[in-house]
Amino acid sequence: MTIQIKLFAVAMQKAGTSELEVDCPLPATLADLEQAILTTCPTLADILPHCRFAVDDQFATAQTVITTDSTIAIIPPVSGGAL
Amino acid sequence: MIEITNNVIDSQAVLEAVQDTRAGAVVLFLGTTRSITGDRGTDSLDYECYESMATRQLESLESAARERWDVISIQITHRLGHLLPGEASVAIAVSSAHRVNAFECGQWLIDTLKEDVPIWKKENWSDGTHEWVHPGIEG
């Protein structure tokens, strides 16, 4: 199954695109998806462990199940800012 | 209320959005573009956003804050796009009957926004280099 993943900021810069297409059997967990992303786009390897995933506009957890209807995005760490 | 905009932030309008005759305190926070970070100069910042999720996250921040503090009104306005030093990227205003709630709530909102709302900034350094700012990731 082909899944579209939205990319932003440094993830977009490293992948060279704002939307990545990966092949992954569904339903899938985030761990499955992460593996599929790294196979398609190894340049994300150094940042992916620092990123979170969003599924349907909410932060996903290890228990989140990805189906054909899911909207998926990689969320790099937010700007932060020292207090 | 929540607003994500490409326009210059009108801080007076943000204040007016929360003013209420029941309020004894109005707190306004502005996050402004700093021209110096450590020993590096900044020419400008570019803000990018995952808008559908950012809107949803900001709305849930507002409801969480209202559950936690007795406040009258909250306005959060975030600007996107290209900002020059001195310009505001974010404005948060909170009104409450007594000041402690407005201060605490406003501080919590900006601290949490900077962790959980998918809006990112790119530093355009004075030396001509560009860098996305992500805590924990080397540029």
Backbone of each chain as ProteinMPNN parsed JSONL, in Angstrom:
{"seq_chain_A": "MTIQIKLFAVAMQKAGTSELEVDCPLPATLADLEQAILTTCPTLADILPHCRFAVDDQFATAQTVITTDSTIAIIPPVSGGAL", "coords_chain_A": {"N_chain_A": [[0.852, -1.197, 0.0], [0.565, 2.239, -0.817], [1.572, 5.012, 1.005], [1.027, 8.418, 1.832], [3.103, 10.854, 3.267], [3.274, 13.749, 5.165], [5.723, 16.302, 5.242], [7.729, 18.565, 7.139], [9.678, 21.563, 7.761], [12.881, 20.774, 8.969], [12.701, 18.101, 8.229], [11.507, 18.152, 5.741], [13.464, 19.545, 4.402], [15.639, 17.721, 4.533], [14.608, 15.523, 3.159], [13.986, 16.598, 0.759], [11.488, 17.06, -0.244], [7.987, 17.903, 0.215], [6.128, 16.03, 0.578], [6.175, 12.697, 1.154], [6.217, 9.505, -0.37], [5.611, 6.287, 0.7], [5.973, 2.709, 0.744], [3.988, 0.468, 2.486], [2.64, -2.206, 4.307], [-0.792, -2.266, 5.323], [-3.219, -2.631, 8.044], [-0.895, -0.611, 9.988], [1.714, -0.108, 12.437], [3.368, 2.626, 14.156], [6.045, 1.916, 14.312], [6.333, 0.125, 12.178], [5.878, 1.891, 10.117], [7.949, 3.719, 10.399], [10.141, 2.171, 9.726], [9.561, 1.701, 7.029], [9.751, 4.285, 6.054], [12.449, 4.869, 6.42], [13.594, 3.065, 4.682], [12.756, 4.065, 2.23], [13.693, 6.668, 2.321], [16.572, 7.242, 3.292], [17.969, 9.491, 4.121], [16.64, 10.652, 6.181], [17.384, 9.415, 8.459], [19.035, 10.369, 10.6], [17.504, 12.318, 11.847], [14.939, 11.321, 12.334], [14.6, 9.769, 14.777], [14.296, 11.835, 16.62], [11.923, 12.998, 16.075], [8.307, 13.397, 16.244], [5.272, 11.653, 15.379], [2.333, 12.613, 13.62], [-0.998, 11.611, 13.452], [-3.896, 12.015, 11.733], [-3.969, 14.741, 12.507], [-3.277, 14.68, 15.198], [-0.976, 14.043, 17.884], [0.667, 10.964, 17.605], [0.8, 7.704, 19.192], [2.649, 4.804, 20.364], [0.679, 2.944, 20.242], [-1.021, 3.733, 18.266], [-2.895, 2.999, 15.37], [-2.336, 2.74, 11.947], [-4.295, 3.329, 9.17], [-5.843, 3.013, 5.883], [-7.171, 5.406, 5.661], [-5.806, 7.26, 7.144], [-4.268, 10.404, 7.9], [-1.019, 11.351, 7.701], [1.838, 12.752, 9.324], [5.2, 13.846, 9.724], [6.524, 15.208, 12.606], [8.84, 17.385, 13.384], [10.921, 18.377, 16.238], [9.486, 21.117, 17.988], [9.998, 24.666, 17.807], [10.843, 25.547, 20.4], [12.74, 27.406, 22.551], [14.467, 29.333, 24.803], [13.645, 29.824, 28.216]], "CA_chain_A": [[0.0, 0.0, 0.0], [1.349, 3.474, -0.829], [1.101, 5.99, 1.996], [1.629, 9.753, 1.731], [3.479, 11.42, 4.572], [3.597, 15.188, 5.073], [6.998, 16.654, 5.87], [7.881, 19.99, 7.428], [10.916, 22.104, 8.32], [14.119, 20.055, 8.657], [12.374, 16.822, 7.569], [11.297, 18.499, 4.332], [14.774, 19.91, 3.86], [16.469, 16.522, 4.372], [14.031, 14.616, 2.172], [13.892, 17.299, -0.517], [10.094, 17.082, -0.702], [7.053, 18.154, 1.312], [5.262, 14.853, 0.743], [6.927, 11.481, 0.854], [5.378, 8.315, -0.582], [6.307, 5.05, 1.095], [5.203, 1.464, 0.658], [3.894, -0.162, 3.803], [1.383, -2.949, 4.457], [-1.713, -1.681, 6.312], [-2.873, -1.615, 9.046], [0.496, -0.606, 10.43], [2.037, 0.672, 13.637], [4.378, 3.645, 13.86], [7.333, 1.246, 14.117], [6.331, -0.37, 10.789], [5.95, 3.043, 9.225], [9.289, 4.275, 10.515], [11.007, 1.29, 8.939], [9.262, 1.941, 5.612], [10.264, 5.621, 5.712], [13.909, 4.831, 6.339], [13.938, 2.323, 3.466], [12.526, 4.96, 1.09], [14.387, 7.952, 2.448], [17.588, 7.077, 4.345], [18.506, 10.779, 4.599], [15.912, 11.06, 7.399], [17.789, 8.535, 9.574], [19.589, 11.037, 11.785], [16.532, 13.167, 12.562], [13.668, 10.648, 12.65], [14.435, 9.414, 16.2], [13.964, 13.025, 17.411], [10.637, 13.526, 15.621], [7.069, 12.698, 16.589], [4.357, 11.485, 14.261], [0.934, 13.004, 13.806], [-1.973, 10.874, 12.662], [-5.152, 12.768, 11.752], [-3.765, 16.015, 13.211], [-2.999, 14.54, 16.638], [0.242, 13.278, 18.126], [0.417, 9.531, 17.654], [1.542, 6.949, 20.206], [3.041, 3.469, 19.887], [-0.538, 2.143, 20.058], [-1.813, 4.244, 17.141], [-2.919, 2.111, 14.207], [-2.452, 3.502, 10.706], [-5.13, 2.654, 8.173], [-5.813, 3.691, 4.575], [-7.751, 6.754, 5.771], [-5.038, 8.114, 8.055], [-3.408, 11.493, 7.41], [0.195, 11.165, 8.506], [2.873, 13.783, 9.183], [6.355, 13.796, 10.63], [6.569, 16.476, 13.344], [10.141, 17.631, 14.029], [10.762, 19.13, 17.485], [9.0, 22.482, 17.801], [11.069, 25.657, 17.99], [11.369, 25.644, 21.76], [12.985, 28.776, 22.988], [14.885, 29.346, 26.196], [12.771, 30.602, 29.082]], "C_chain_A": [[0.888, 1.248, 0.0], [0.731, 4.475, 0.151], [1.807, 7.316, 1.748], [1.924, 10.285, 3.13], [3.888, 12.875, 4.383], [4.893, 15.468, 5.833], [7.082, 18.166, 6.049], [9.312, 20.288, 7.885], [12.116, 21.216, 7.964], [13.837, 18.724, 7.952], [12.17, 17.053, 6.072], [12.638, 18.823, 3.669], [15.615, 18.669, 3.583], [15.939, 15.604, 3.282], [13.934, 15.264, 0.794], [12.483, 17.317, -1.094], [9.179, 17.367, 0.489], [6.085, 16.987, 1.5], [5.993, 13.616, 0.244], [5.938, 10.337, 0.627], [6.174, 7.092, -0.185], [5.37, 3.868, 0.922], [5.195, 0.792, 2.006], [2.585, -0.938, 3.869], [0.525, -2.33, 5.556], [-2.693, -2.74, 6.805], [-1.431, -1.756, 9.533], [0.63, 0.156, 11.743], [3.065, 1.736, 13.233], [5.741, 3.016, 13.606], [7.436, 0.706, 12.685], [6.579, 0.797, 9.829], [7.358, 3.637, 9.215], [10.279, 3.482, 9.672], [10.825, 1.568, 7.446], [9.818, 3.301, 5.163], [11.776, 5.576, 5.517], [14.376, 4.068, 5.102], [13.827, 3.255, 2.255], [13.439, 6.176, 1.13], [15.429, 7.891, 3.567], [18.139, 8.401, 4.874], [17.778, 11.275, 5.848], [16.417, 10.32, 8.647], [18.27, 9.298, 10.802], [18.568, 11.896, 12.529], [15.277, 12.419, 13.031], [13.514, 10.259, 14.122], [14.048, 10.599, 17.083], [12.565, 13.554, 17.101], [9.478, 12.753, 16.227], [6.257, 12.517, 15.304], [3.0, 12.063, 14.636], [0.09, 12.119, 12.9], [-3.308, 11.596, 12.848], [-5.062, 13.992, 12.668], [-3.597, 15.89, 14.72], [-1.697, 13.762, 16.797], [-0.098, 11.801, 18.298], [1.242, 8.889, 18.766], [1.897, 5.583, 19.608], [1.809, 2.608, 19.6], [-1.362, 2.592, 18.847], [-1.726, 3.279, 15.96], [-3.172, 2.959, 12.957], [-3.256, 2.684, 9.696], [-5.088, 3.453, 6.867], [-6.335, 5.127, 4.668], [-6.899, 7.731, 6.589], [-4.282, 9.213, 7.308], [-2.186, 11.528, 8.313], [1.188, 12.288, 8.247], [4.009, 13.487, 10.151], [6.464, 15.18, 11.269], [7.949, 16.627, 14.006], [9.926, 18.423, 15.326], [10.413, 20.598, 17.205], [10.048, 23.46, 18.346], [11.626, 25.828, 19.395], [11.563, 27.089, 22.154], [13.329, 28.749, 24.458], [13.932, 30.226, 26.991], [13.412, 31.967, 29.377]], "O_chain_A": [[1.865, 1.304, 0.746], [-0.471, 4.74, 0.121], [3.01, 7.355, 1.49], [1.106, 10.178, 4.044], [4.736, 13.192, 3.549], [5.12, 14.94, 6.921], [6.58, 18.939, 5.232], [10.046, 19.404, 8.328], [12.346, 20.935, 6.788], [14.658, 18.268, 7.156], [12.606, 16.254, 5.244], [12.903, 18.426, 2.534], [16.237, 18.564, 2.525], [16.715, 14.977, 2.561], [13.815, 14.572, -0.217], [12.297, 17.56, -2.286], [9.546, 17.107, 1.635], [5.318, 16.957, 2.462], [6.371, 13.513, -0.923], [4.945, 10.215, 1.344], [7.284, 6.88, -0.673], [4.147, 4.006, 0.95], [6.245, 0.567, 2.609], [1.531, -0.401, 3.529], [1.041, -1.917, 6.595], [-2.986, -3.676, 6.061], [-0.835, -2.833, 9.5], [-0.231, 0.957, 12.106], [3.564, 1.736, 12.108], [6.512, 3.514, 12.786], [8.486, 0.811, 12.052], [7.362, 0.707, 8.884], [7.886, 4.006, 8.167], [11.137, 4.048, 8.995], [11.797, 1.66, 6.695], [10.294, 3.445, 4.037], [12.314, 6.164, 4.579], [15.424, 4.378, 4.536], [14.683, 3.244, 1.37], [13.901, 6.652, 0.093], [15.207, 8.419, 4.657], [18.716, 8.435, 5.961], [18.239, 12.21, 6.504], [15.939, 10.566, 9.754], [17.949, 8.918, 11.928], [18.744, 12.174, 13.715], [14.631, 12.824, 13.998], [12.424, 10.397, 14.677], [13.527, 10.401, 18.181], [12.075, 14.453, 17.784], [9.632, 11.613, 16.666], [6.529, 13.149, 14.283], [2.575, 12.015, 15.79], [0.42, 11.906, 11.733], [-3.787, 11.766, 13.969], [-5.946, 14.244, 13.486], [-3.754, 16.872, 15.446], [-1.355, 12.929, 15.958], [-1.019, 11.436, 19.03], [2.241, 9.445, 19.222], [1.496, 5.257, 18.491], [1.876, 1.661, 18.816], [-2.3, 1.901, 18.448], [-0.649, 2.807, 15.596], [-4.091, 3.777, 12.915], [-2.947, 1.528, 9.409], [-4.377, 4.452, 6.768], [-5.979, 5.97, 3.845], [-7.246, 8.907, 6.705], [-3.731, 8.986, 6.232], [-2.296, 11.709, 9.525], [1.366, 12.725, 7.11], [3.804, 12.954, 11.241], [6.493, 16.195, 10.574], [8.191, 16.056, 15.069], [8.888, 19.061, 15.503], [10.973, 21.226, 16.307], [10.857, 23.127, 19.212], [12.782, 26.22, 19.552], [10.633, 27.894, 22.088], [12.579, 28.207, 25.269], [13.468, 31.254, 26.497], [12.83, 32.779, 30.096]]}, "seq_chain_B": "MIEITNNVIDSQAVLEAVQDTRAGAVVLFLGTTRSITGDRGTDSLDYECYESMATRQLESLESAARERWDVISIQITHRLGHLLPGEASVAIAVSSAHRVNAFECGQWLIDTLKEDVPIWKKENWSDGTHEWVHPGIEG", "coords_chain_B": {"N_chain_B": [[-9.829, 32.768, 21.879], [-8.391, 31.67, 18.783], [-5.855, 32.394, 16.482], [-4.211, 32.085, 13.383], [-1.989, 33.683, 11.359], [-0.868, 35.477, 8.415], [-0.307, 38.058, 8.565], [0.993, 41.156, 9.983], [1.176, 41.266, 13.52], [-1.298, 42.801, 15.403], [-0.973, 44.191, 18.305], [-2.59, 45.695, 19.95], [-5.137, 45.001, 19.113], [-5.146, 42.35, 19.914], [-5.089, 42.636, 22.676], [-7.518, 43.985, 23.04], [-9.251, 41.986, 22.352], [-9.482, 40.387, 24.59], [-10.367, 42.007, 26.581], [-12.545, 42.879, 29.258], [-15.219, 43.809, 31.301], [-15.421, 42.477, 33.676], [-12.886, 41.815, 34.319], [-9.944, 42.076, 36.319], [-7.413, 42.049, 35.636], [-5.227, 42.076, 32.869], [-3.056, 40.253, 30.933], [-0.419, 40.47, 28.658], [1.566, 38.714, 26.414], [4.281, 38.997, 24.212], [6.036, 37.361, 21.734], [9.027, 38.101, 20.341], [11.126, 38.798, 17.495], [14.488, 38.118, 17.826], [17.548, 39.806, 17.446], [20.029, 38.889, 18.053], [21.523, 35.843, 18.966], [23.214, 34.271, 21.38], [26.397, 34.529, 20.174], [25.689, 35.032, 17.612], [24.325, 36.709, 14.8], [21.009, 37.535, 13.69], [19.303, 37.916, 10.684], [16.703, 37.59, 9.791], [13.622, 35.738, 10.367], [11.907, 32.779, 9.337], [8.699, 31.504, 9.53], [6.99, 28.423, 9.624], [4.195, 26.193, 9.281], [2.088, 23.461, 10.286], [-0.876, 23.628, 9.404], [-3.586, 22.661, 9.873], [-3.278, 20.929, 12.01], [-1.955, 22.565, 13.861], [-3.898, 24.481, 14.438], [-5.798, 22.872, 15.694], [-4.304, 21.97, 17.891], [-3.785, 24.386, 19.205], [-6.375, 25.119, 19.908], [-6.942, 23.063, 21.692], [-5.09, 23.621, 23.655], [-6.095, 26.028, 24.615], [-8.537, 25.158, 25.738], [-7.547, 23.397, 27.705], [-6.161, 25.174, 29.329], [-8.239, 26.757, 30.286], [-9.562, 24.935, 31.866], [-7.748, 24.655, 33.883], [-7.152, 27.148, 35.007], [-8.904, 29.914, 36.461], [-9.992, 31.908, 34.299], [-11.025, 34.714, 32.274], [-10.933, 35.385, 29.532], [-9.149, 34.321, 26.58], [-6.69, 34.971, 24.175], [-4.901, 33.829, 21.441], [-2.532, 34.512, 19.101], [-0.748, 33.666, 16.28], [1.865, 34.373, 14.109], [2.87, 33.704, 10.726], [5.414, 33.108, 8.184], [7.713, 35.554, 6.862], [9.78, 37.243, 9.069], [11.131, 40.195, 10.515], [13.832, 41.397, 12.675], [12.641, 42.405, 15.871], [9.966, 42.269, 15.213], [6.792, 40.819, 16.137], [6.168, 37.382, 16.597], [4.387, 35.839, 17.924], [1.498, 36.308, 19.935], [0.02, 36.384, 23.093], [-2.782, 36.823, 25.021], [-4.359, 37.172, 28.142], [-7.17, 37.447, 30.199], [-8.342, 37.995, 33.532], [-10.105, 37.79, 36.69], [-8.444, 38.226, 38.87], [-4.926, 38.925, 39.148], [-3.046, 36.803, 39.392], [-3.926, 34.464, 38.142], [-4.054, 35.191, 35.425], [-1.355, 35.755, 34.844], [-0.073, 33.241, 35.418], [-1.448, 31.482, 33.707], [-0.917, 32.6, 31.196], [1.856, 32.249, 31.022], [2.053, 29.451, 31.088], [0.686, 28.845, 28.728], [2.38, 29.896, 26.657], [4.726, 28.441, 27.116], [3.863, 25.809, 26.688], [2.851, 25.925, 24.127], [5.214, 26.205, 22.708], [6.174, 23.664, 22.773], [4.288, 21.831, 21.841], [2.838, 22.691, 19.618], [2.67, 22.514, 16.186], [4.586, 24.499, 14.767], [7.226, 25.928, 13.125], [10.506, 27.483, 13.14], [12.811, 29.099, 10.967], [16.076, 30.14, 11.1], [17.553, 32.856, 9.604], [20.614, 33.5, 9.357], [23.006, 36.153, 9.984], [25.382, 35.651, 8.704], [24.721, 34.61, 6.312], [23.941, 31.966, 6.221], [21.363, 29.427, 6.661], [19.017, 27.969, 8.891], [16.941, 25.499, 10.253], [15.25, 25.566, 13.34], [15.393, 23.256, 15.752], [14.994, 21.887, 18.786], [17.369, 19.67, 20.112], [18.184, 18.646, 17.699], [20.918, 18.863, 15.584], [21.734, 21.579, 13.518]], "CA_chain_B": [[-9.834, 32.637, 20.423], [-7.13, 31.259, 18.183], [-5.681, 32.913, 15.121], [-2.926, 31.901, 12.703], [-2.1, 34.735, 10.343], [0.335, 35.891, 7.68], [-0.204, 39.515, 8.7], [1.633, 41.727, 11.165], [0.306, 41.147, 14.694], [-1.751, 44.064, 15.99], [-1.032, 43.827, 19.728], [-3.74, 46.375, 20.537], [-6.323, 44.196, 18.803], [-5.058, 41.148, 20.747], [-5.521, 43.072, 24.011], [-8.954, 44.296, 23.035], [-10.006, 40.734, 22.222], [-9.702, 39.752, 25.904], [-10.819, 42.97, 27.583], [-13.855, 42.511, 29.78], [-15.419, 44.633, 32.508], [-15.265, 41.622, 34.881], [-11.462, 41.53, 34.516], [-9.117, 42.969, 37.121], [-6.048, 41.92, 35.117], [-5.013, 41.596, 31.497], [-1.628, 40.017, 30.705], [-0.089, 40.286, 27.241], [2.917, 38.255, 26.092], [4.662, 39.046, 22.806], [7.299, 36.721, 21.373], [9.538, 38.969, 19.271], [12.313, 38.306, 16.787], [15.715, 38.589, 18.465], [18.58, 39.99, 16.416], [21.271, 38.252, 18.494], [21.401, 34.641, 19.783], [24.604, 33.984, 21.728], [27.247, 35.487, 19.458], [25.307, 35.036, 16.193], [23.315, 37.694, 14.415], [19.88, 37.064, 12.881], [18.741, 38.907, 9.751], [15.246, 37.404, 9.736], [13.129, 34.387, 10.669], [10.767, 32.318, 8.542], [7.866, 30.565, 10.29], [6.183, 27.499, 8.838], [3.187, 25.618, 10.166], [1.177, 22.411, 9.812], [-1.953, 24.489, 9.874], [-4.777, 22.004, 10.428], [-2.926, 20.39, 13.331], [-1.626, 23.679, 14.755], [-5.171, 25.061, 14.883], [-6.386, 21.942, 16.648], [-3.491, 21.968, 19.119], [-4.002, 25.661, 19.907], [-7.707, 25.06, 20.519], [-6.936, 22.205, 22.873], [-4.353, 24.367, 24.695], [-7.009, 27.003, 25.216], [-9.477, 24.486, 26.659], [-6.828, 22.876, 28.875], [-5.852, 26.315, 30.204], [-9.483, 27.187, 30.945], [-9.871, 23.98, 32.938], [-6.771, 24.743, 34.956], [-7.172, 28.466, 35.657], [-10.143, 30.664, 36.375], [-9.719, 33.096, 33.49], [-12.214, 35.194, 31.575], [-10.789, 35.313, 28.082], [-7.8, 33.989, 26.084], [-6.47, 35.17, 22.738], [-3.571, 33.404, 20.987], [-2.347, 34.837, 17.682], [0.596, 33.297, 15.804], [2.135, 34.828, 12.752], [3.714, 32.85, 9.89], [6.086, 33.799, 7.09], [9.024, 36.184, 6.992], [9.756, 38.271, 10.118], [12.372, 40.933, 10.744], [14.081, 41.633, 14.094], [11.724, 43.326, 16.537], [8.561, 41.96, 14.931], [6.221, 39.772, 16.989], [5.719, 36.159, 15.915], [3.265, 35.277, 18.677], [0.92, 37.147, 20.988], [-0.927, 35.682, 23.954], [-3.392, 37.713, 26.007], [-5.265, 36.487, 29.065], [-7.789, 38.318, 31.208], [-8.908, 37.267, 34.673], [-10.567, 38.678, 37.752], [-7.281, 38.547, 39.691], [-3.772, 38.836, 38.245], [-2.224, 35.586, 39.444], [-4.4, 33.506, 37.133], [-3.678, 35.638, 34.078], [0.093, 35.559, 34.698], [0.275, 31.811, 35.357], [-2.057, 30.895, 32.52], [-0.189, 33.099, 30.029], [3.169, 31.595, 30.98], [1.845, 28.046, 30.713], [0.3, 28.785, 27.309], [3.519, 30.076, 25.747], [5.657, 27.322, 27.308], [3.304, 24.591, 26.092], [2.8, 26.184, 22.681], [6.541, 25.993, 22.127], [6.499, 22.232, 22.741], [3.27, 20.946, 21.262], [2.109, 23.234, 18.462], [3.595, 22.327, 15.064], [5.008, 25.711, 14.063], [8.69, 25.884, 13.186], [11.143, 28.691, 12.62], [14.113, 28.991, 10.307], [16.939, 31.303, 11.323], [18.373, 33.34, 8.495], [21.72, 34.128, 10.098], [23.659, 37.291, 9.304], [26.506, 35.191, 7.872], [24.197, 34.105, 5.033], [23.463, 30.581, 6.326], [19.966, 29.254, 7.089], [18.958, 26.793, 9.764], [15.712, 25.237, 11.001], [15.527, 25.459, 14.774], [14.715, 22.115, 16.362], [15.751, 21.467, 19.972], [17.805, 18.265, 20.075], [18.711, 18.288, 16.382], [21.947, 19.776, 15.101], [21.359, 22.176, 12.237]], "C_chain_B": [[-8.423, 32.343, 19.929], [-7.035, 31.916, 16.81], [-4.278, 32.601, 14.608], [-2.988, 32.806, 11.48], [-0.775, 34.965, 9.612], [0.582, 37.386, 7.841], [0.553, 39.916, 9.967], [0.657, 41.644, 12.343], [-0.008, 42.541, 15.26], [-1.963, 43.8, 17.486], [-2.21, 44.508, 20.431], [-5.026, 45.561, 20.306], [-6.344, 42.916, 19.644], [-5.53, 41.476, 22.166], [-7.029, 43.297, 24.068], [-9.801, 43.037, 22.979], [-10.308, 40.099, 23.578], [-10.249, 40.724, 26.953], [-12.271, 42.7, 27.965], [-14.033, 43.295, 31.078], [-15.329, 43.802, 33.794], [-13.793, 41.416, 35.234], [-10.809, 42.571, 35.413], [-7.685, 42.933, 36.618], [-6.101, 41.472, 33.672], [-3.51, 41.46, 31.317], [-1.427, 39.787, 29.214], [1.347, 39.818, 27.125], [3.128, 38.41, 24.603], [5.977, 38.31, 22.645], [7.842, 37.483, 20.18], [10.849, 38.424, 18.708], [13.567, 38.977, 17.343], [16.8, 38.728, 17.393], [19.893, 39.298, 16.783], [20.921, 37.007, 19.306], [22.82, 34.186, 20.091], [25.48, 35.022, 21.036], [26.901, 35.545, 17.972], [24.204, 36.053, 15.928], [22.242, 37.055, 13.544], [19.387, 38.192, 11.984], [17.225, 38.837, 9.739], [14.915, 35.974, 10.148], [12.018, 34.066, 9.674], [10.009, 31.278, 9.346], [7.016, 29.733, 9.349], [5.309, 26.696, 9.793], [2.49, 24.441, 9.49], [-0.198, 22.891, 10.288], [-3.138, 23.759, 10.497], [-4.478, 21.477, 11.838], [-2.63, 21.513, 14.321], [-2.907, 24.312, 15.294], [-5.795, 24.18, 15.957], [-5.631, 21.933, 17.979], [-3.704, 23.259, 19.915], [-5.37, 25.668, 20.589], [-7.689, 24.178, 21.762], [-6.11, 22.822, 23.997], [-5.282, 25.341, 25.4], [-7.976, 26.3, 26.167], [-8.78, 23.937, 27.889], [-6.53, 24.001, 29.862], [-7.099, 26.766, 30.971], [-9.895, 26.221, 32.051], [-8.989, 24.205, 34.149], [-6.838, 26.074, 35.721], [-8.515, 29.128, 35.45], [-9.837, 31.963, 35.622], [-10.981, 33.487, 32.725], [-12.08, 34.977, 30.068], [-9.335, 35.036, 27.704], [-7.761, 34.307, 24.597], [-5.043, 34.726, 22.411], [-3.497, 33.689, 19.488], [-0.913, 34.481, 17.298], [0.748, 33.726, 14.367], [3.045, 33.829, 12.03], [4.436, 33.722, 8.859], [7.377, 34.464, 7.538], [8.967, 37.336, 7.999], [11.131, 38.898, 10.3], [12.572, 41.142, 12.243], [13.135, 42.698, 14.663], [10.263, 42.994, 16.3], [8.084, 40.802, 15.81], [5.779, 38.577, 16.143], [4.512, 35.571, 16.624], [2.795, 36.274, 19.734], [-0.077, 36.304, 21.762], [-1.466, 36.693, 24.957], [-4.381, 36.908, 26.836], [-5.855, 37.526, 30.01], [-8.394, 37.457, 32.306], [-9.325, 38.271, 35.734], [-9.388, 39.156, 38.593], [-6.014, 38.162, 38.943], [-3.042, 37.504, 38.258], [-2.653, 34.58, 38.368], [-3.975, 33.908, 35.723], [-2.177, 35.438, 33.833], [0.428, 34.078, 34.509], [-0.225, 31.167, 34.078], [-1.288, 31.324, 31.267], [1.166, 32.421, 29.898], [3.034, 30.134, 30.542], [1.508, 27.931, 29.221], [1.511, 28.936, 26.392], [4.512, 28.914, 25.889], [5.157, 26.065, 26.59], [3.199, 24.73, 24.574], [4.141, 25.834, 22.039], [6.985, 24.535, 22.185], [5.564, 21.46, 21.836], [2.509, 21.503, 20.062], [3.057, 23.215, 17.251], [3.794, 23.583, 14.209], [6.529, 25.767, 14.242], [9.275, 27.174, 12.642], [12.496, 28.365, 12.013], [14.865, 30.282, 10.575], [17.658, 31.622, 10.023], [19.489, 34.168, 9.131], [22.374, 35.234, 9.269], [24.833, 36.855, 8.432], [26.029, 34.554, 6.563], [23.713, 32.662, 5.085], [22.023, 30.564, 6.869], [19.874, 27.97, 7.899], [17.594, 26.663, 10.42], [16.07, 25.032, 12.461], [14.692, 24.326, 15.353], [15.523, 21.687, 17.58], [16.113, 19.98, 19.863], [18.36, 17.83, 18.741], [19.734, 19.337, 15.968], [21.552, 20.318, 13.744], [22.311, 21.813, 11.116]], "O_chain_B": [[-7.423, 32.705, 20.549], [-8.018, 31.983, 16.072], [-3.287, 32.822, 15.303], [-3.91, 32.714, 10.67], [0.299, 34.678, 10.142], [1.56, 37.919, 7.317], [0.726, 39.12, 10.89], [-0.534, 41.915, 12.191], [0.888, 43.335, 15.549], [-2.993, 43.259, 17.889], [-2.763, 43.968, 21.389], [-5.878, 45.454, 21.187], [-7.41, 42.447, 20.043], [-6.269, 40.706, 22.78], [-7.714, 42.867, 24.997], [-10.922, 43.008, 23.487], [-11.28, 39.355, 23.709], [-10.559, 40.323, 28.075], [-13.103, 42.346, 27.129], [-13.093, 43.425, 31.862], [-15.177, 44.36, 34.881], [-13.476, 40.907, 36.309], [-11.068, 43.769, 35.299], [-6.834, 43.682, 37.098], [-6.898, 40.614, 33.293], [-2.766, 42.42, 31.518], [-2.155, 39.019, 28.584], [2.253, 40.447, 27.673], [2.277, 38.014, 23.807], [6.94, 38.607, 23.351], [7.21, 37.52, 19.124], [11.574, 37.685, 19.375], [13.702, 40.2, 17.339], [16.944, 37.858, 16.534], [20.77, 39.137, 15.934], [20.115, 37.085, 20.233], [23.552, 33.767, 19.194], [25.342, 36.224, 21.264], [27.69, 36.033, 17.162], [23.283, 36.226, 16.727], [22.524, 36.15, 12.759], [19.09, 39.289, 12.459], [16.54, 39.859, 9.685], [15.794, 35.119, 10.262], [11.289, 34.95, 9.226], [10.587, 30.288, 9.795], [6.407, 30.246, 8.41], [5.641, 26.537, 10.968], [2.322, 24.426, 8.271], [-0.623, 22.606, 11.407], [-3.647, 24.182, 11.534], [-5.314, 21.567, 12.738], [-3.009, 21.426, 15.489], [-2.988, 24.641, 16.478], [-6.259, 24.665, 16.989], [-6.236, 21.894, 19.05], [-3.793, 23.231, 21.143], [-5.51, 26.16, 21.709], [-8.332, 24.492, 22.764], [-6.391, 22.579, 25.171], [-5.26, 25.465, 26.625], [-8.215, 26.781, 27.275], [-9.326, 23.99, 28.991], [-6.631, 23.816, 31.075], [-7.025, 27.113, 32.149], [-10.498, 26.624, 33.046], [-9.402, 23.983, 35.287], [-6.61, 26.115, 36.93], [-9.177, 28.944, 34.428], [-9.474, 32.976, 36.22], [-11.891, 32.676, 32.555], [-12.987, 34.457, 29.417], [-8.41, 35.452, 28.4], [-8.677, 33.961, 23.851], [-4.088, 35.192, 23.033], [-4.296, 33.173, 18.707], [0.033, 34.951, 17.93], [-0.114, 33.48, 13.523], [3.889, 33.188, 12.655], [4.121, 34.899, 8.684], [8.045, 34.004, 8.464], [8.209, 38.288, 7.817], [12.156, 38.218, 10.245], [11.61, 41.078, 13.01], [12.869, 43.726, 14.041], [9.403, 43.388, 17.089], [8.863, 39.923, 16.18], [5.112, 38.731, 15.12], [3.701, 34.883, 16.005], [3.595, 36.985, 20.342], [-0.908, 35.605, 21.182], [-0.696, 37.344, 25.663], [-5.133, 36.083, 26.317], [-5.142, 38.371, 30.551], [-8.888, 36.356, 32.063], [-8.952, 39.444, 35.686], [-9.323, 40.321, 38.985], [-6.01, 37.189, 38.189], [-2.474, 37.106, 37.241], [-1.808, 33.923, 37.76], [-3.582, 33.059, 34.923], [-1.772, 35.007, 32.754], [1.122, 33.706, 33.563], [0.492, 30.396, 33.439], [-1.037, 30.507, 30.381], [1.58, 32.058, 28.797], [3.814, 29.649, 29.723], [1.99, 27.028, 28.538], [1.652, 28.172, 25.437], [5.074, 28.455, 24.895], [5.937, 25.349, 25.963], [3.428, 23.774, 23.834], [4.19, 25.241, 20.961], [8.064, 24.203, 21.694], [5.989, 20.539, 21.138], [1.615, 20.834, 19.544], [4.123, 23.83, 17.29], [3.26, 23.711, 13.107], [7.044, 25.667, 15.356], [8.671, 27.864, 11.821], [13.22, 27.484, 12.477], [14.364, 31.376, 10.315], [18.292, 30.756, 9.421], [19.333, 35.359, 9.402], [22.304, 35.247, 8.04], [25.241, 37.584, 7.528], [26.833, 34.023, 5.797], [23.138, 32.17, 4.114], [21.541, 31.539, 7.445], [20.577, 26.999, 7.618], [17.127, 27.598, 11.072], [17.076, 24.398, 12.78], [13.466, 24.41, 15.438], [16.631, 21.174, 17.427], [15.261, 19.145, 19.56], [18.951, 16.755, 18.642], [19.461, 20.537, 15.996], [21.073, 19.562, 12.899], [22.119, 22.245, 9.98]]}, "name": "protein", "num_of_chains": 2, "seq": "MTIQIKLFAVAMQKAGTSELEVDCPLPATLADLEQAILTTCPTLADILPHCRFAVDDQFATAQTVITTDSTIAIIPPVSGGALMIEITNNVIDSQAVLEAVQDTRAGAVVLFLGTTRSITGDRGTDSLDYECYESMATRQLESLESAARERWDVISIQITHRLGHLLPGEASVAIAVSSAHRVNAFECGQWLIDTLKEDVPIWKKENWSDGTHEWVHPGIEG"}
